[in-house]
Amino acid sequence: MNGLKELLVGEEKRLMEIKNIVDPRLVNVPEGSLRITKSNNCTQFRYSTVESKKEIYIPKKDMMLVNALAQKTYDRKIKKIVDKRLKQIGKLSKEY
């Protein structure tokens, strides 16, 4: 059973490293959400903000905005999963 405790501590350390990478990236992110569509075999990127329900087309010259919005979505999902796992590991370690 000693090996289980070591595995929990190792996994907690790995998740904390991920959290330390993701949290700073979520500080200065652009507002809005990204939507990717395909029309006439062309990929189109659109974004919308909370205030305006209207979607705005993002031209190819603004691919940095597309990358930032996509990264923000990914980071938020990862953060949610990591926080959940850390909470679970904390409970297991406490009971162990």
All heavy atoms as an XYZ file, in Angstrom:
784
protein
N       0.803     -1.206      0.000
C       0.000      0.000      0.000
C       0.844      1.267      0.000
O       0.350      2.330     -0.280
C      -0.934      0.013      1.216
C      -2.122     -0.878      1.057
S      -3.123     -0.287     -0.313
C      -4.526     -1.277     -0.138
N       2.115      1.122      0.354
C       2.995      2.286      0.365
C       3.171      2.847     -1.044
O       3.339      4.041     -1.223
C       4.344      1.917      0.983
C       5.130      3.135      1.404
O       4.567      4.221      1.519
N       6.405      2.955      1.654
N       3.109      1.983     -2.049
C       3.266      2.413     -3.421
C       2.114      3.288     -3.889
O       2.288      4.184     -4.720
N       0.914      3.054     -3.360
C      -0.251      3.854     -3.734
C      -0.079      5.302     -3.299
O      -0.378      6.228     -4.055
C      -1.522      3.259     -3.117
C      -2.815      4.013     -3.388
C      -3.101      4.036     -4.880
C      -3.966      3.366     -2.651
N       0.433      5.502     -2.106
C       0.655      6.861     -1.605
C       1.668      7.595     -2.490
O       1.493      8.768     -2.813
C       1.135      6.807     -0.146
C       1.382      8.132      0.497
C       0.094      8.868      0.743
C       0.389     10.113      1.572
N      -0.804     10.886      1.820
N       2.725      6.895     -2.885
C       3.739      7.496     -3.762
C       3.145      7.860     -5.128
O       3.461      8.913     -5.679
C       4.911      6.542     -3.939
C       5.723      6.326     -2.685
C       6.753      5.220     -2.835
O       6.873      4.672     -3.952
O       7.408      4.908     -1.845
N       2.277      6.999     -5.646
C       1.619      7.292     -6.921
C       0.721      8.520     -6.803
O       0.689      9.363     -7.710
C       0.791      6.093     -7.385
C       1.573      4.895     -7.919
C       0.636      3.723     -8.197
C       2.313      5.270     -9.180
N      -0.006      8.623     -5.712
C      -0.874      9.782     -5.496
C      -0.062     11.069     -5.404
O      -0.431     12.092     -5.997
C      -1.711      9.601     -4.227
C      -2.870      8.619     -4.309
C      -3.509      8.425     -2.938
C      -3.903      9.071     -5.311
N       1.035     11.020     -4.690
C       1.886     12.205     -4.551
C       2.500     12.576     -5.895
O       2.556     13.750     -6.268
C       2.986     11.965     -3.484
C       4.024     13.065     -3.497
C       2.359     11.845     -2.102
N       2.942     11.583     -6.656
C       3.510     11.842     -7.975
C       2.492     12.445     -8.940
O       2.795     13.384     -9.680
N       1.274     11.918     -8.912
C       0.221     12.449     -9.780
C      -0.175     13.861     -9.358
O      -0.419     14.724    -10.202
C      -1.007     11.520     -9.744
C      -2.131     11.942    -10.647
C      -1.807     11.859    -12.126
O      -0.774     11.294    -12.521
O      -2.616     12.383    -12.919
N      -0.213     14.106     -8.075
C      -0.531     15.447     -7.581
C       0.535     16.453     -8.028
O       0.212     17.565     -8.454
C      -0.644     15.446     -6.059
C      -1.067     16.767     -5.476
C      -1.255     16.711     -3.975
O      -0.707     15.801     -3.328
O      -1.946     17.598     -3.446
N       1.784     16.040     -7.975
C       2.882     16.908     -8.409
C       2.785     17.213     -9.903
O       2.950     18.351    -10.328
C       4.227     16.236     -8.096
C       5.422     17.154     -8.258
C       6.718     16.430     -7.933
C       6.755     16.117     -6.458
N       8.046     15.516     -6.055
N       2.460     16.191    -10.704
C       2.319     16.364    -12.151
C       1.158     17.303    -12.475
O       1.278     18.203    -13.310
C       2.084     15.007    -12.817
C       2.069     15.064    -14.328
C       1.828     13.682    -14.927
N       0.452     13.250    -14.791
C      -0.531     13.600    -15.634
N      -0.274     14.368    -16.649
N      -1.752     13.152    -15.451
N       0.041     17.136    -11.775
C      -1.117     18.000    -12.000
C      -0.839     19.436    -11.568
O      -1.306     20.384    -12.211
C      -2.342     17.449    -11.268
C      -2.937     16.164    -11.847
C      -4.007     15.601    -10.922
C      -3.488     16.392    -13.236
N      -0.077     19.616    -10.511
C       0.275     20.974    -10.074
C       1.173     21.660    -11.103
O       1.057     22.864    -11.317
C       0.963     20.942     -8.704
C       0.017     20.677     -7.551
S      -1.347     21.856     -7.443
C      -0.474     23.348     -7.066
N       2.055     20.904    -11.742
C       2.896     21.471    -12.803
C       2.028     21.943    -13.968
O       2.253     23.026    -14.515
C       3.919     20.447    -13.279
C       5.019     20.163    -12.291
C       5.936     19.033    -12.726
O       5.771     18.522    -13.863
O       6.808     18.653    -11.937
N       1.048     21.140    -14.331
C       0.131     21.531    -15.409
C      -0.647     22.772    -15.007
O      -0.802     23.709    -15.786
C      -0.821     20.370    -15.754
C      -0.044     19.211    -16.368
C      -1.930     20.839    -16.705
C      -0.840     17.935    -16.543
N      -1.127     22.802    -13.777
C      -1.889     23.954    -13.277
C      -1.041     25.217    -13.282
O      -1.511     26.296    -13.649
C      -2.412     23.662    -11.872
C      -3.286     24.745    -11.287
C      -3.801     24.314     -9.931
C      -4.548     25.398     -9.221
N      -5.810     25.730     -9.839
N       0.227     25.093    -12.918
C       1.126     26.248    -12.905
C       1.422     26.771    -14.314
O       1.794     27.937    -14.473
C       2.431     25.899    -12.195
C       2.246     25.712    -10.712
O       1.309     26.236    -10.116
N       3.114     24.936    -10.102
N       1.263     25.948    -15.318
C       1.444     26.385    -16.698
C       0.165     27.036    -17.226
O       0.198     28.079    -17.879
C       1.846     25.194    -17.596
C       3.247     24.707    -17.231
C       1.786     25.573    -19.076
C       3.633     23.391    -17.881
N      -0.980     26.428    -16.929
C      -2.258     26.874    -17.488
C      -2.762     28.165    -16.837
O      -3.266     29.055    -17.531
C      -3.308     25.748    -17.366
C      -4.698     26.242    -17.720
C      -2.932     24.577    -18.254
N      -2.639     28.283    -15.532
C      -3.189     29.454    -14.831
C      -2.649     30.792    -15.346
O      -3.431     31.702    -15.610
C      -2.968     29.336    -13.317
C      -3.958     28.373    -12.672
O      -4.969     28.031    -13.327
O      -3.728     27.968    -11.520
N      -1.339     30.963    -15.532
C      -0.857     32.252    -16.055
C      -1.323     32.537    -17.485
O      -1.503     33.697    -17.855
C       0.667     32.113    -16.010
C       0.952     31.013    -15.078
C      -0.231     30.112    -15.116
N      -1.534     31.493    -18.276
C      -1.979     31.711    -19.650
C      -3.417     32.200    -19.715
O      -3.823     32.785    -20.707
C      -1.856     30.421    -20.470
C      -0.432     30.088    -20.801
C      -0.305     29.119    -21.928
N      -1.012     27.866    -21.730
C      -0.652     26.721    -22.282
N       0.419     26.670    -23.049
N      -1.342     25.632    -22.070
N      -4.188     31.986    -18.661
C      -5.582     32.419    -18.651
C      -5.759     33.842    -18.127
O      -6.881     34.336    -18.056
C      -6.424     31.449    -17.815
C      -6.694     30.098    -18.474
C      -7.354     29.149    -17.496
C      -7.535     30.257    -19.708
N      -4.665     34.504    -17.780
C      -4.764     35.860    -17.224
C      -5.069     36.885    -18.315
O      -6.031     37.638    -18.215
C      -3.471     36.230    -16.470
C      -3.504     37.666    -16.028
C      -3.279     35.307    -15.276
N      -4.283     36.948    -19.348
C      -4.461     37.945    -20.415
C      -4.931     37.281    -21.695
O      -4.169     37.104    -22.637
C      -3.146     38.689    -20.675
C      -2.728     39.515    -19.492
O      -3.570     40.079    -18.816
N      -1.443     39.577    -19.238
N      -6.195     36.905    -21.705
C      -6.756     36.254    -22.884
C      -7.796     37.168    -23.526
O      -8.428     37.969    -22.847
C      -7.393     34.886    -22.531
C      -6.348     33.905    -22.103
C      -8.456     35.029    -21.470
N      -7.972     37.061    -24.834
C      -8.987     37.902    -25.489
C     -10.396     37.480    -25.075
O     -10.647     36.315    -24.778
C      -8.751     37.657    -26.977
C      -7.994     36.395    -27.066
C      -7.240     36.240    -25.790
N     -11.287     38.440    -25.059
C     -12.681     38.173    -24.726
C     -13.358     37.454    -25.882
O     -12.950     37.574    -27.023
C     -13.419     39.485    -24.448
C     -12.984     40.182    -23.176
C     -13.305     39.377    -21.935
O     -14.391     38.780    -21.863
O     -12.452     39.344    -21.041
N     -14.404     36.730    -25.576
C     -15.206     36.107    -26.609
C     -14.920     34.633    -26.773
O     -14.065     34.056    -26.107
N     -15.679     34.026    -27.677
C     -15.512     32.609    -27.950
C     -15.378     32.387    -29.449
O     -15.864     33.174    -30.261
C     -16.705     31.823    -27.406
O     -17.896     32.269    -28.002
N     -14.729     31.317    -29.799
C     -14.418     30.995    -31.189
C     -15.415     29.968    -31.721
O     -15.818     29.047    -31.008
C     -12.999     30.428    -31.276
C     -12.504     30.000    -32.645
C     -12.326     31.214    -33.539
C     -11.190     29.260    -32.498
N     -15.799     30.155    -32.974
C     -16.615     29.169    -33.659
C     -15.989     28.933    -35.024
O     -15.685     29.881    -35.755
C     -18.045     29.647    -33.827
C     -18.975     28.525    -34.284
C     -20.390     28.982    -34.262
N     -20.689     29.621    -35.524
C     -21.735     29.318    -36.292
N     -22.588     28.426    -35.881
N     -21.934     29.935    -37.421
N     -15.798     27.667    -35.376
C     -15.180     27.304    -36.644
C     -16.246     26.665    -37.524
O     -16.938     25.737    -37.095
C     -14.009     26.328    -36.429
C     -12.986     26.954    -35.488
C     -13.369     25.951    -37.751
C     -11.920     25.998    -35.020
N     -16.400     27.192    -38.735
C     -17.380     26.654    -39.672
C     -16.698     26.346    -40.996
O     -15.592     26.817    -41.266
C     -18.532     27.657    -39.924
O     -17.990     28.868    -40.457
C     -19.279     27.968    -38.643
N     -17.378     25.590    -41.811
C     -16.856     25.269    -43.132
C     -17.931     25.621    -44.152
O     -19.070     25.188    -44.037
C     -16.501     23.791    -43.212
C     -15.640     23.454    -44.367
C     -14.895     22.174    -44.097
C     -13.834     22.079    -45.162
N     -12.711     21.331    -44.799
N     -17.560     26.428    -45.122
C     -18.481     26.857    -46.159
C     -17.767     26.792    -47.501
O     -16.691     27.381    -47.666
C     -18.957     28.279    -45.875
O     -19.791     28.738    -46.905
N     -18.350     26.071    -48.449
C     -17.741     25.905    -49.770
C     -16.302     25.400    -49.682
O     -15.402     25.905    -50.338
C     -17.785     27.216    -50.566
C     -19.193     27.656    -50.860
O     -20.079     26.818    -51.015
N     -19.416     28.948    -50.927
N     -16.081     24.414    -48.831
C     -14.769     23.819    -48.597
C     -13.733     24.819    -48.091
O     -12.534     24.638    -48.278
C     -14.246     23.121    -49.858
C     -15.012     21.850    -50.146
O     -15.548     21.227    -49.229
N     -15.069     21.463    -51.399
N     -14.171     25.906    -47.503
C     -13.276     26.891    -46.900
C     -13.579     26.955    -45.407
O     -14.738     27.037    -45.009
C     -13.483     28.269    -47.518
S     -12.995     28.350    -49.244
N     -12.549     26.939    -44.601
C     -12.726     27.048    -43.170
C     -12.850     28.516    -42.804
O     -12.055     29.343    -43.230
C     -11.525     26.426    -42.433
O     -11.367     25.081    -42.883
C     -11.732     26.443    -40.941
N     -13.866     28.815    -42.004
C     -14.091     30.190    -41.568
C     -14.048     30.238    -40.048
O     -14.544     29.341    -39.373
C     -15.451     30.693    -42.050
C     -15.563     30.819    -43.531
C     -16.929     31.323    -43.964
O     -17.867     31.403    -43.180
N     -17.040     31.696    -45.236
N     -13.461     31.294    -39.541
C     -13.363     31.492    -38.107
C     -14.205     32.703    -37.724
O     -14.106     33.750    -38.343
C     -11.902     31.718    -37.701
C     -11.006     30.583    -38.091
C     -10.212     30.664    -39.215
C     -10.964     29.435    -37.332
C      -9.389     29.618    -39.588
C     -10.147     28.381    -37.689
C      -9.349     28.473    -38.805
N     -15.007     32.537    -36.699
C     -15.857     33.622    -36.222
C     -15.761     33.674    -34.704
O     -15.530     32.665    -34.058
C     -17.312     33.388    -36.617
C     -17.522     33.298    -38.112
C     -18.958     32.926    -38.421
N     -19.180     32.834    -39.850
C     -19.464     33.865    -40.633
N     -19.569     35.063    -40.116
N     -19.637     33.700    -41.923
N     -15.931     34.877    -34.180
C     -15.967     34.979    -32.730
C     -17.087     35.903    -32.304
O     -17.557     36.745    -33.054
C     -14.618     35.430    -32.158
C     -14.346     36.907    -32.204
C     -14.537     37.683    -31.072
C     -13.882     37.524    -33.354
C     -14.276     39.042    -31.097
C     -13.618     38.874    -33.387
C     -13.813     39.624    -32.254
O     -13.569     40.963    -32.280
N     -17.533     35.666    -31.079
C     -18.577     36.511    -30.507
C     -18.210     36.805    -29.067
O     -17.518     36.033    -28.411
C     -19.937     35.811    -30.579
O     -19.924     34.625    -29.815
N     -18.665     37.938    -28.590
C     -18.423     38.331    -27.213
C     -19.708     38.184    -26.421
O     -20.788     37.986    -26.978
C     -17.916     39.779    -27.129
O     -18.896     40.629    -27.716
C     -16.595     39.953    -27.853
N     -19.594     38.327    -25.129
C     -20.748     38.189    -24.254
C     -21.743     39.323    -24.491
O     -22.950     39.103    -24.524
C     -20.298     38.168    -22.771
C     -21.490     38.119    -21.836
C     -19.370     36.996    -22.534
N     -21.239     40.542    -24.683
C     -22.113     41.698    -24.868
C     -22.897     41.613    -26.171
O     -24.082     41.908    -26.218
C     -21.331     43.022    -24.882
C     -20.423     43.292    -23.729
C     -19.045     42.707    -23.917
O     -18.432     42.855    -24.988
O     -18.579     42.075    -22.973
N     -22.206     41.270    -27.251
C     -22.876     41.227    -28.550
C     -23.096     39.769    -28.951
O     -22.170     38.973    -28.950
C     -22.052     41.938    -29.621
O     -20.899     41.193    -29.911
N     -24.287     39.464    -29.282
C     -24.612     38.101    -29.721
C     -24.184     37.870    -31.167
O     -24.181     36.764    -31.657
C     -26.116     37.863    -29.598
C     -26.666     38.076    -28.225
C     -26.240     36.984    -27.306
C     -26.888     37.220    -25.939
N     -26.487     36.283    -24.973
N     -23.804     38.941    -31.841
C     -23.434     38.880    -33.247
C     -22.041     38.254    -33.417
O     -21.108     38.598    -32.704
C     -23.441     40.300    -33.816
C     -23.182     40.392    -35.281
C     -23.295     41.837    -35.723
C     -22.859     41.996    -37.150
N     -22.853     43.390    -37.561
N     -21.929     37.334    -34.372
C     -20.636     36.730    -34.669
C     -19.888     37.578    -35.678
O     -20.461     38.071    -36.638
C     -20.822     35.327    -35.224
C     -21.292     34.339    -34.192
C     -21.347     32.930    -34.736
O     -21.265     32.745    -35.969
O     -21.480     32.018    -33.929
N     -18.593     37.722    -35.455
C     -17.753     38.534    -36.324
C     -16.760     37.620    -37.027
O     -16.099     36.794    -36.398
C     -17.005     39.609    -35.504
C     -18.012     40.503    -34.801
C     -16.089     40.422    -36.390
C     -17.407     41.385    -33.741
N     -16.654     37.772    -38.334
C     -15.721     36.979    -39.133
C     -14.293     37.415    -38.838
O     -13.993     38.596    -38.754
C     -16.049     37.168    -40.624
C     -15.034     36.536    -41.546
C     -15.008     35.162    -41.735
C     -14.097     37.314    -42.217
C     -14.083     34.585    -42.581
C     -13.168     36.740    -43.065
C     -13.166     35.380    -43.231
O     -12.243     34.806    -44.064
N     -13.403     36.451    -38.699
C     -11.984     36.741    -38.472
C     -11.232     36.451    -39.762
O     -11.175     35.297    -40.201
C     -11.418     35.884    -37.328
C     -12.216     36.073    -36.046
C      -9.949     36.228    -37.100
C     -11.824     35.121    -34.943
N     -10.633     37.460    -40.379
C      -9.873     37.221    -41.624
C      -8.580     36.458    -41.351
O      -8.113     36.378    -40.216
C      -9.590     38.632    -42.139
C      -9.759     39.527    -40.982
C     -10.692     38.858    -40.024
N      -7.995     35.896    -42.397
C      -6.783     35.095    -42.256
C      -5.610     35.885    -41.688
O      -4.726     35.317    -41.052
C      -6.385     34.479    -43.597
C      -7.262     33.344    -43.997
C      -6.693     32.597    -45.174
C      -7.597     31.417    -45.472
N      -7.013     30.517    -46.431
N      -5.599     37.183    -41.900
C      -4.483     37.976    -41.374
C      -4.516     38.061    -39.844
O      -3.518     38.402    -39.226
C      -4.491     39.384    -41.977
C      -5.672     40.230    -41.571
C      -5.602     41.600    -42.179
C      -6.808     42.419    -41.719
N      -6.758     43.771    -42.204
N      -5.648     37.729    -39.226
C      -5.775     37.762    -37.766
C      -5.750     36.360    -37.157
O      -6.470     36.065    -36.203
C      -7.081     38.464    -37.361
C      -7.065     39.941    -37.665
O      -5.962     40.510    -37.733
O      -8.156     40.515    -37.824
N      -4.900     35.498    -37.684
C      -4.815     34.132    -37.172
C      -4.288     34.078    -35.739
O      -4.545     33.115    -35.027
C      -3.937     33.273    -38.084
C      -4.615     32.910    -39.398
S      -6.197     32.082    -39.200
C      -5.679     30.470    -38.704
N      -3.595     35.126    -35.316
C      -3.135     35.171    -33.924
C      -4.336     35.199    -32.974
O      -4.303     34.575    -31.915
C      -2.242     36.390    -33.690
C      -0.926     36.338    -34.430
S       0.138     34.998    -33.855
C       0.592     35.643    -32.269
N      -5.390     35.909    -33.332
C      -6.606     35.945    -32.523
C      -7.267     34.574    -32.488
O      -7.712     34.120    -31.426
C      -7.584     36.995    -33.065
C      -8.941     37.092    -32.360
C      -8.762     37.468    -30.892
C      -9.840     38.088    -33.064
N      -7.299     33.903    -33.635
C      -7.869     32.554    -33.697
C      -7.088     31.617    -32.781
O      -7.672     30.863    -31.995
C      -7.867     32.023    -35.152
C      -8.257     30.551    -35.198
C      -8.792     32.852    -36.017
N      -5.768     31.680    -32.857
C      -4.932     30.825    -32.009
C      -5.149     31.122    -30.536
O      -5.236     30.204    -29.716
C      -3.456     31.004    -32.370
C      -3.131     30.452    -33.732
O      -3.850     29.629    -34.271
N      -2.048     30.926    -34.316
N      -5.244     32.399    -30.185
C      -5.435     32.780    -28.787
C      -6.787     32.310    -28.258
O      -6.883     31.809    -27.133
C      -5.302     34.291    -28.637
N      -7.829     32.446    -29.067
C      -9.160     32.003    -28.635
C      -9.236     30.486    -28.512
O      -9.838     29.953    -27.567
C     -10.228     32.505    -29.613
C     -10.510     34.000    -29.583
C     -11.381     34.399    -30.773
C     -11.173     34.406    -28.288
N      -8.602     29.777    -29.434
C      -8.582     28.315    -29.367
C      -7.786     27.844    -28.147
O      -8.202     26.921    -27.443
C      -7.995     27.731    -30.645
N      -6.656     28.492    -27.887
C      -5.836     28.133    -26.727
C      -6.587     28.401    -25.432
O      -6.514     27.631    -24.482
C      -4.519     28.902    -26.750
C      -3.543     28.462    -25.681
C      -3.042     27.048    -25.903
O      -2.663     26.685    -27.003
N      -3.058     26.243    -24.862
N      -7.335     29.500    -25.391
C      -8.117     29.837    -24.195
C      -9.153     28.746    -23.912
O      -9.302     28.304    -22.768
C      -8.811     31.180    -24.378
C      -9.713     31.564    -23.207
C     -10.395     32.882    -23.419
C     -11.618     32.701    -24.249
N     -12.503     33.848    -24.294
N      -9.839     28.298    -24.948
C     -10.845     27.249    -24.779
C     -10.207     25.966    -24.262
O     -10.716     25.341    -23.323
C     -11.556     26.977    -26.123
O     -12.137     28.197    -26.585
C     -12.633     25.928    -25.967
N      -9.078     25.602    -24.849
C      -8.367     24.395    -24.420
C      -7.894     24.530    -22.977
O      -8.072     23.614    -22.161
C      -7.185     24.147    -25.352
C      -6.328     22.976    -24.947
C      -6.740     21.681    -25.215
C      -5.112     23.174    -24.300
C      -5.961     20.601    -24.839
C      -4.335     22.101    -23.923
C      -4.758     20.816    -24.195
O      -3.992     19.759    -23.810
N      -7.298     25.664    -22.638
C      -6.780     25.871    -21.286
C      -7.894     25.830    -20.246
O      -7.705     25.301    -19.145
C      -6.033     27.202    -21.195
C      -4.681     27.159    -21.897
O      -4.194     26.048    -22.195
O      -4.119     28.244    -22.161
N      -9.050     26.387    -20.565
C     -10.173     26.348    -19.616
C     -10.635     24.921    -19.362
O     -10.947     24.556    -18.228
C     -11.332     27.192    -20.136
C     -11.125     28.658    -19.929
C     -12.364     29.424    -20.300
N     -12.195     30.843    -19.985
C     -13.041     31.770    -20.363
N     -14.115     31.444    -21.062
N     -12.832     33.018    -20.045
N     -10.677     24.105    -20.407
C     -11.073     22.708    -20.236
C     -10.052     21.947    -19.397
O     -10.412     21.174    -18.509
C     -11.248     22.033    -21.595
C     -12.476     22.495    -22.337
C     -12.595     21.822    -23.693
C     -13.813     22.353    -24.438
N     -13.940     21.741    -25.768
N      -8.780     22.177    -19.690
C      -7.720     21.510    -18.931
C      -7.759     21.934    -17.466
O      -7.633     21.107    -16.562
C      -6.336     21.815    -19.549
C      -6.201     21.144    -20.907
C      -5.195     21.394    -18.630
C      -6.252     19.638    -20.880
N      -7.944     23.225    -17.211
C      -7.990     23.739    -15.850
C      -9.129     23.090    -15.062
O      -8.959     22.705    -13.906
C      -8.151     25.254    -15.848
C      -8.211     25.866    -14.460
C      -8.294     27.368    -14.537
C      -8.532     28.040    -13.224
N      -7.847     27.536    -12.079
N     -10.276     22.948    -15.690
C     -11.430     22.339    -15.032
C     -11.131     20.890    -14.637
O     -11.409     20.470    -13.512
C     -12.638     22.399    -15.970
C     -13.902     21.862    -15.385
C     -15.053     22.016    -16.367
C     -16.320     21.392    -15.829
N     -17.429     21.493    -16.789
N     -10.530     20.139    -15.553
C     -10.201     18.736    -15.285
C      -9.128     18.628    -14.205
O      -9.237     17.812    -13.280
C      -9.750     18.032    -16.577
C     -10.928     17.914    -17.542
C      -9.154     16.664    -16.286
C     -10.550     17.472    -18.930
N      -8.088     19.454    -14.311
C      -6.987     19.401    -13.341
C      -7.486     19.759    -11.939
O      -7.136     19.080    -10.958
C      -5.832     20.330    -13.785
C      -4.854     20.569    -12.663
C      -5.114     19.732    -14.977
N      -8.306     20.791    -11.828
C      -8.836     21.172    -10.514
C      -9.675     20.047     -9.909
O      -9.589     19.771     -8.708
C      -9.657     22.455    -10.616
C      -8.804     23.680    -10.863
O      -7.571     23.616    -10.625
O      -9.363     24.713    -11.302
N     -10.464     19.397    -10.738
C     -11.295     18.286    -10.270
C     -10.422     17.132     -9.775
O     -10.662     16.574     -8.699
C     -12.206     17.817    -11.406
C     -13.130     16.706    -11.041
C     -14.015     16.335    -12.225
C     -14.885     15.146    -11.911
N     -15.710     14.750    -13.065
N      -9.383     16.800    -10.545
C      -8.494     15.694    -10.165
C      -7.697     16.020     -8.888
O      -7.509     15.158     -8.039
C      -7.523     15.365    -11.296
C      -8.162     14.821    -12.532
C      -8.720     13.424    -12.318
N      -9.255     12.907    -13.568
C     -10.552     12.799    -13.837
N     -11.438     13.172    -12.951
N     -10.963     12.308    -14.984
N      -7.256     17.262     -8.771
C      -6.520     17.645     -7.554
C      -7.402     17.535     -6.322
O      -6.947     17.115     -5.251
C      -5.968     19.062     -7.698
C      -4.734     19.216     -8.578
C      -4.422     20.677     -8.807
C      -3.541     18.498     -7.965
N      -8.653     17.912     -6.460
C      -9.596     17.798     -5.352
C      -9.795     16.330     -4.971
O      -9.799     15.976     -3.783
C     -10.928     18.436     -5.747
C     -11.920     18.524     -4.637
C     -13.168     19.270     -5.103
C     -14.219     19.313     -4.013
N     -15.442     19.989     -4.467
N      -9.932     15.466     -5.986
C     -10.104     14.043     -5.728
C      -8.862     13.446     -5.059
O      -8.969     12.654     -4.115
C     -10.393     13.301     -7.039
C     -11.732     13.601     -7.624
C     -11.898     13.019     -9.021
O     -10.922     12.694     -9.702
N     -13.149     12.908     -9.460
N      -7.696     13.807     -5.545
C      -6.450     13.293     -4.969
C      -6.292     13.793     -3.537
O      -5.828     13.064     -2.659
C      -5.243     13.675     -5.848
C      -5.272     12.848     -7.131
C      -3.928     13.462     -5.113
C      -4.212     13.205     -8.137
N      -6.674     15.048     -3.292
C      -6.615     15.583     -1.930
C      -7.473     14.786     -0.969
O      -7.057     14.473      0.150
N      -8.674     14.437     -1.399
C      -9.569     13.634     -0.559
C      -8.997     12.246     -0.320
O      -9.028     11.732      0.804
C     -10.944     13.520     -1.212
C     -11.784     14.752     -1.123
C     -13.140     14.534     -1.754
C     -13.990     15.783     -1.711
N     -15.309     15.559     -2.342
N      -8.463     11.622     -1.394
C      -7.881     10.298     -1.237
C      -6.678     10.309     -0.309
O      -6.529      9.422      0.543
C      -7.459      9.742     -2.604
C      -8.535      9.119     -3.460
C      -7.993      8.778     -4.841
C      -9.095      7.879     -2.810
N      -5.821     11.298     -0.464
C      -4.629     11.386      0.389
C      -5.020     11.604      1.848
O      -4.399     11.048      2.751
C      -3.723     12.528     -0.089
O      -3.213     12.254     -1.355
N      -6.019     12.436      2.055
C      -6.474     12.719      3.420
C      -7.027     11.453      4.086
O      -6.734     11.184      5.247
C      -7.542     13.808      3.382
C      -8.003     14.286      4.714
C      -9.014     15.403      4.556
C      -9.536     15.867      5.901
N     -10.547     16.930      5.740
N      -7.817     10.677      3.337
C      -8.394      9.462      3.893
C      -7.374      8.345      4.007
O      -7.508      7.451      4.835
C      -9.572      9.013      3.032
C     -10.764      9.939      3.121
C     -11.910      9.512      2.227
O     -11.852      8.405      1.657
O     -12.855     10.299      2.086
N      -6.360      8.364      3.171
C      -5.349      7.319      3.162
C      -4.479      7.451      4.392
O      -4.123      6.575      5.066
C      -4.508      7.412      1.884
C      -3.529      6.288      1.732
C      -3.974      5.027      1.364
C      -2.184      6.479      1.934
C      -3.077      3.999      1.200
C      -1.278      5.448      1.779
C      -1.737      4.205      1.412
O      -0.859      3.173      1.267
